[in-house]
């Protein structure tokens, strides 16, 4: 259940931040430029949608942390590998 929650939050955050479907309606807010910030609020919102037995703040923190990490290591082409 927790893995499904994390993946749902990650997917929702990426769609909100980078999805072309929202390009015309996405406001120019600082909140919507940061995967950590948006991930927190997506996790908080999703905590009310699922029965995960954690409070909304903890769900927001779990979502923010995992979304931020996944955003930094995965892009549109897969896992990011930096060559030196």
Buried (B, 14 or more C-beta within 10 A) or exposed (E): EEEEBBEBBBEBBBEBBBEEEEEEEBEEEEEBEBBBBBBBBBBBBBBEEBEBEBEBEEBBBBBBBBBBBBBEEEEEEEEEEEEE
